[in-house]
Each structure stands twice: as structure tokens, then as C-alpha cells.
């Protein structure tokens, strides 16, 4: 289970790209050529489905564009963060990588902790993994 600090970190790393992606999508939609394409598609689809109340294709296209821009922004920042870790700190709100996600093993068991199985490793290996985890605020590391 994630602790409060990990949940706050995950929220920041989700909210920052979403807000920046929304802002960038709004700017892109203001480009006259893009606005004309959206209006053309909107009017074409509105005439194709005249009986559907509340159908606003422009809003649907805007939502799809925001999702695409957020995904592209997040991917780009993560790629830049591989080379320059400080980039993630400024452009995602935190340089710390997401942690605590469960992983499924080959036999279908969900592994929630990154600590090794104590029955499969010696005491020193387990202690080293435990100390590494504790240096990151008690959170599980991948």
C-alpha cells in the first residue's frame, strides 16, 4: 500500500502534465488552421447525425487532443529525464520516479514489494535491499 507521500507524489506527477497538456492543447486549438479543421469536422459530423442531442464534436475532438498532448508531453519529459534528471523535477513537478506499483510474476502472483523473497536470498542481500528501500523514505523501489 502506498503511503501518503507516495500518493501525493503520484498526484503531482499526474496533475502537472495534465495541466500543461491542457494548456498546450488550448494553444494548439487557437491556431487558425487547426480551428478551421475542427469546425469543418464538427459541421460535417453534425449534419451526418442531426438527431443526436448535445452532440458537440468540437468538444470531443478537444478532449481527444488534450489526451494526446498530455501523453506526448509526458513521454517527451520522461525521455529527456533519462538524460537530464532535473528536467523531470521542473516539468513534471518531481524528479522521483513512480513507485509502489504491483508487478505480476510468471506464475500469476502479484508482487507488491520490491524486496526480494527472503527464502530465496541470503540475509546480507535482503538487508541491503531493505536499507536501499529505507533510504527513499520507506517506500518500495522498483
Protein Blocks (a to p, Z undefined) as FASTA:
>chain_A
ZZfklmmmmmmmmmmmmmmmmmmmmmmmmpmklmmmmmmmmmmmmmmmmmlghiafklmm
mmmmmmmmmmmmmmmmmmmmmmmmmlmmmmnopabdcehiacddfkopacfbfcdcfklp
cfklmmmmmmmmmmnoopacZZ
